[in-house]
Every structure is written in structure tokens, then in C-alpha cells.
Amino acid sequence: MGDSTDPAPRITDLSSIEPENFKFRNTQFLRADGHHYDNPHDESFLEQRKEIWRVRNGDLERVLEEFPTDRPLPEQCALWIHALVGKHFFPDGNHRTAIVTLRKLLRDNGIEPGEWSTERVKRVRAESHDVRREIPPIHLDRLYETDELYRVWLQFFGEVLPEEYR
């Protein structure tokens, strides 16, 4: 949770997440009966699962290795979502995967994320989808760029994170 001279909480330890964790979480969304998983090409479950697990571990490892551990927490959160949603590693469920893994990282770093209204998350996800369609594709060398997609999520985290973390 940051060094002893800087009391501001930050995500500094990403060791609890490995590339397979992203794939596992996304596969859980594919399996979930209560949540829609987009299937525009009418692929079988096994074909969709293969597509999830075909994502290169090295690409997901970059998300972890290049994560900016020195930025303020709201920026870190917005950048995490930007990286996973912007790059769009999976056929669907990228927002859900990003949020679930972020909440895990927060807890694993001793940061209680607080409650995030489902309705508020749905609204920012819809806005994020719209913005993502309007910006150039995010490539691996721009995972942590501060663009309009980042700003959408920065505003969200400025509103939903507990006050002591903003």
C-alpha cells in the first residue's frame, strides 16, 4: 500500500494476479447463466472458450508488468480499466473482467473498494462502450494512455472510491 513516507494508498503489489486469472474470470462470465455473453458469430461454447484461452499470456503479462504503481489510486483504477477494456482482449465481458480483477487487486493491497452502485456501473460501462467505439484501437504499447476512455473511468472512480482514497 505505498511506501512508509507516502500515506496515500496505491496498488503496488500485483502478484496475486497472473494471466490465467484474466482468462478464468472471463470464462466464468461465458459460463454464467444469469449474464449475457455476446456471441455475434454464433460460436459454440467450446469455440468461444478457445477464443478466450487463445489470448497470449505475454500480452496479459504486459498489463501487469507495465501497471503504473506510482500513480494516485483513482488514476490507477482508471488506467487498469483502460488497459483491459481498451485493448479488448476477449470476445465479450472485458468490462466485467476488468472490474472483478481490479476489485481483487484493491483488496489484495489492503484497500477496501467500497460499494459501487450496479446502476452507476451500468451507466459508466455504456458510456465506456460508446467512447471506445470512437477512439483509435488501443495497442499493447498504449495500454496506460490517458485518453477519453481513461477520463470516463477517472470520473467514475473519483465518485465511487471511498473519500479517503480520492
C-alpha beads as a LAMMPS data file, in Angstrom:
LAMMPS data file: protein, C-alpha beads

166 atoms
165 bonds

1 atom types
1 bond types

-500.0 500.0 xlo xhi
-500.0 500.0 ylo yhi
-500.0 500.0 zlo zhi

Masses

1 110.0

Atoms # bond

1 1 1 0.000 0.000 0.000
2 1 1 2.644 2.545 -0.964
3 1 1 5.870 3.208 0.923
4 1 1 6.040 4.385 4.519
5 1 1 6.772 8.007 3.563
6 1 1 3.707 8.247 1.342
7 1 1 0.471 7.512 3.198
8 1 1 -1.645 7.610 0.026
9 1 1 -2.958 4.130 -0.711
10 1 1 -1.936 2.660 -4.042
11 1 1 -1.906 -0.635 -5.843
12 1 1 1.735 -1.665 -5.626
13 1 1 1.509 -5.465 -5.469
14 1 1 0.064 -7.265 -8.484
15 1 1 1.487 -10.671 -7.567
16 1 1 -1.950 -12.129 -6.774
17 1 1 -2.966 -11.995 -10.439
18 1 1 -1.497 -13.977 -13.316
19 1 1 -2.523 -14.043 -16.982
20 1 1 -4.613 -17.163 -16.427
21 1 1 -6.689 -15.288 -13.838
22 1 1 -7.995 -12.945 -16.537
23 1 1 -8.908 -15.897 -18.744
24 1 1 -10.508 -17.815 -15.892
25 1 1 -12.638 -14.818 -14.878
26 1 1 -13.719 -14.189 -18.447
27 1 1 -14.584 -17.866 -18.887
28 1 1 -16.735 -17.639 -15.746
29 1 1 -18.722 -14.857 -17.441
30 1 1 -19.114 -17.054 -20.511
31 1 1 -20.465 -19.878 -18.307
32 1 1 -22.779 -17.698 -16.202
33 1 1 -26.436 -18.318 -16.893
34 1 1 -27.604 -15.010 -15.477
35 1 1 -25.362 -12.796 -17.624
36 1 1 -25.333 -12.296 -21.363
37 1 1 -22.095 -13.104 -23.194
38 1 1 -22.095 -11.670 -26.714
39 1 1 -21.822 -14.295 -29.459
40 1 1 -22.160 -12.479 -32.816
41 1 1 -20.661 -15.356 -34.822
42 1 1 -22.936 -17.986 -33.256
43 1 1 -19.962 -19.979 -31.977
44 1 1 -20.318 -22.965 -29.711
45 1 1 -19.373 -22.705 -26.058
46 1 1 -16.151 -24.605 -26.776
47 1 1 -15.243 -22.288 -29.672
48 1 1 -15.817 -19.223 -27.506
49 1 1 -13.822 -20.756 -24.657
50 1 1 -10.938 -21.492 -27.054
51 1 1 -11.022 -17.875 -28.204
52 1 1 -10.708 -16.683 -24.590
53 1 1 -7.832 -19.027 -23.826
54 1 1 -6.085 -18.175 -27.115
55 1 1 -5.206 -14.712 -25.760
56 1 1 -1.435 -14.650 -25.346
57 1 1 -0.248 -14.839 -21.749
58 1 1 2.571 -12.469 -22.711
59 1 1 0.047 -9.817 -23.740
60 1 1 -1.783 -10.115 -20.424
61 1 1 1.534 -10.140 -18.598
62 1 1 2.229 -6.693 -20.064
63 1 1 -0.898 -5.409 -18.324
64 1 1 0.664 -6.498 -15.037
65 1 1 4.287 -5.579 -15.735
66 1 1 3.593 -2.095 -17.072
67 1 1 0.991 -1.142 -14.470
68 1 1 1.818 2.317 -13.029
69 1 1 2.302 1.615 -9.311
70 1 1 3.325 5.231 -8.616
71 1 1 0.102 6.967 -9.701
72 1 1 -2.695 8.075 -7.324
73 1 1 -5.300 5.385 -6.710
74 1 1 -8.178 6.847 -8.801
75 1 1 -5.788 7.148 -11.755
76 1 1 -4.551 3.589 -11.243
77 1 1 -8.117 2.301 -11.267
78 1 1 -8.994 4.254 -14.424
79 1 1 -5.807 3.088 -16.149
80 1 1 -6.476 -0.563 -15.229
81 1 1 -9.918 -0.400 -16.833
82 1 1 -8.472 1.480 -19.814
83 1 1 -5.898 -1.248 -20.414
84 1 1 -8.302 -4.179 -20.283
85 1 1 -11.337 -2.572 -21.882
86 1 1 -9.383 -0.552 -24.410
87 1 1 -7.301 -3.468 -25.659
88 1 1 -10.410 -5.671 -25.642
89 1 1 -8.622 -8.965 -25.097
90 1 1 -11.768 -11.129 -25.032
91 1 1 -14.819 -11.561 -27.275
92 1 1 -17.064 -10.171 -24.502
93 1 1 -17.037 -9.470 -20.784
94 1 1 -13.980 -7.199 -20.888
95 1 1 -15.596 -4.606 -18.602
96 1 1 -16.715 -7.270 -16.133
97 1 1 -13.283 -8.919 -16.193
98 1 1 -11.575 -5.568 -15.630
99 1 1 -13.816 -4.619 -12.713
100 1 1 -13.589 -8.001 -10.972
101 1 1 -9.805 -8.154 -11.263
102 1 1 -9.479 -4.528 -10.136
103 1 1 -11.578 -5.159 -7.025
104 1 1 -9.372 -8.169 -6.250
105 1 1 -6.221 -6.079 -6.625
106 1 1 -7.637 -3.376 -4.390
107 1 1 -8.456 -5.852 -1.630
108 1 1 -5.140 -7.662 -2.020
109 1 1 -3.409 -4.311 -1.492
110 1 1 -5.361 -3.594 1.697
111 1 1 -7.750 -1.155 0.026
112 1 1 -11.474 -1.657 0.606
113 1 1 -13.115 -0.580 -2.681
114 1 1 -16.492 0.180 -1.112
115 1 1 -19.840 -0.329 -2.773
116 1 1 -20.306 0.616 -6.405
117 1 1 -23.938 1.003 -7.418
118 1 1 -24.878 -1.514 -10.088
119 1 1 -26.824 1.185 -11.909
120 1 1 -23.842 3.558 -11.808
121 1 1 -21.548 0.809 -13.130
122 1 1 -24.010 0.069 -15.948
123 1 1 -24.115 3.752 -16.921
124 1 1 -20.331 4.144 -16.995
125 1 1 -19.972 0.867 -18.892
126 1 1 -22.408 2.133 -21.541
127 1 1 -20.504 5.420 -21.780
128 1 1 -17.234 3.488 -21.951
129 1 1 -18.564 1.345 -24.812
130 1 1 -19.563 4.489 -26.723
131 1 1 -16.191 6.176 -26.191
132 1 1 -14.266 3.030 -27.085
133 1 1 -16.040 2.901 -30.456
134 1 1 -14.972 6.499 -31.166
135 1 1 -11.267 6.281 -30.295
136 1 1 -8.483 4.528 -32.203
137 1 1 -7.849 0.918 -31.149
138 1 1 -5.672 0.540 -28.061
139 1 1 -2.473 -1.353 -28.787
140 1 1 -0.167 -3.033 -26.283
141 1 1 2.239 -0.100 -26.358
142 1 1 -0.578 2.269 -25.303
143 1 1 -2.302 0.279 -22.543
144 1 1 -1.907 3.031 -19.978
145 1 1 -2.581 6.071 -22.126
146 1 1 -4.668 8.927 -20.740
147 1 1 -7.289 9.451 -23.411
148 1 1 -11.061 9.955 -23.390
149 1 1 -11.698 6.348 -22.288
150 1 1 -9.385 6.901 -19.336
151 1 1 -11.212 10.147 -18.456
152 1 1 -14.589 8.369 -18.377
153 1 1 -13.250 5.925 -15.822
154 1 1 -11.293 8.535 -13.850
155 1 1 -14.515 10.465 -13.274
156 1 1 -16.236 7.247 -12.157
157 1 1 -13.520 6.352 -9.655
158 1 1 -13.439 9.928 -8.403
159 1 1 -17.088 9.413 -7.473
160 1 1 -17.207 5.820 -6.194
161 1 1 -13.988 5.240 -4.311
162 1 1 -14.243 5.938 -0.582
163 1 1 -13.300 9.541 0.165
164 1 1 -10.039 8.663 1.909
165 1 1 -8.743 7.115 -1.342
166 1 1 -9.570 10.017 -3.680

Bonds

1 1 1 2
2 1 2 3
3 1 3 4
4 1 4 5
5 1 5 6
6 1 6 7
7 1 7 8
8 1 8 9
9 1 9 10
10 1 10 11
11 1 11 12
12 1 12 13
13 1 13 14
14 1 14 15
15 1 15 16
16 1 16 17
17 1 17 18
18 1 18 19
19 1 19 20
20 1 20 21
21 1 21 22
22 1 22 23
23 1 23 24
24 1 24 25
25 1 25 26
26 1 26 27
27 1 27 28
28 1 28 29
29 1 29 30
30 1 30 31
31 1 31 32
32 1 32 33
33 1 33 34
34 1 34 35
35 1 35 36
36 1 36 37
37 1 37 38
38 1 38 39
39 1 39 40
40 1 40 41
41 1 41 42
42 1 42 43
43 1 43 44
44 1 44 45
45 1 45 46
46 1 46 47
47 1 47 48
48 1 48 49
49 1 49 50
50 1 50 51
51 1 51 52
52 1 52 53
53 1 53 54
54 1 54 55
55 1 55 56
56 1 56 57
57 1 57 58
58 1 58 59
59 1 59 60
60 1 60 61
61 1 61 62
62 1 62 63
63 1 63 64
64 1 64 65
65 1 65 66
66 1 66 67
67 1 67 68
68 1 68 69
69 1 69 70
70 1 70 71
71 1 71 72
72 1 72 73
73 1 73 74
74 1 74 75
75 1 75 76
76 1 76 77
77 1 77 78
78 1 78 79
79 1 79 80
80 1 80 81
81 1 81 82
82 1 82 83
83 1 83 84
84 1 84 85
85 1 85 86
86 1 86 87
87 1 87 88
88 1 88 89
89 1 89 90
90 1 90 91
91 1 91 92
92 1 92 93
93 1 93 94
94 1 94 95
95 1 95 96
96 1 96 97
97 1 97 98
98 1 98 99
99 1 99 100
100 1 100 101
101 1 101 102
102 1 102 103
103 1 103 104
104 1 104 105
105 1 105 106
106 1 106 107
107 1 107 108
108 1 108 109
109 1 109 110
110 1 110 111
111 1 111 112
112 1 112 113
113 1 113 114
114 1 114 115
115 1 115 116
116 1 116 117
117 1 117 118
118 1 118 119
119 1 119 120
120 1 120 121
121 1 121 122
122 1 122 123
123 1 123 124
124 1 124 125
125 1 125 126
126 1 126 127
127 1 127 128
128 1 128 129
129 1 129 130
130 1 130 131
131 1 131 132
132 1 132 133
133 1 133 134
134 1 134 135
135 1 135 136
136 1 136 137
137 1 137 138
138 1 138 139
139 1 139 140
140 1 140 141
141 1 141 142
142 1 142 143
143 1 143 144
144 1 144 145
145 1 145 146
146 1 146 147
147 1 147 148
148 1 148 149
149 1 149 150
150 1 150 151
151 1 151 152
152 1 152 153
153 1 153 154
154 1 154 155
155 1 155 156
156 1 156 157
157 1 157 158
158 1 158 159
159 1 159 160
160 1 160 161
161 1 161 162
162 1 162 163
163 1 163 164
164 1 164 165
165 1 165 166
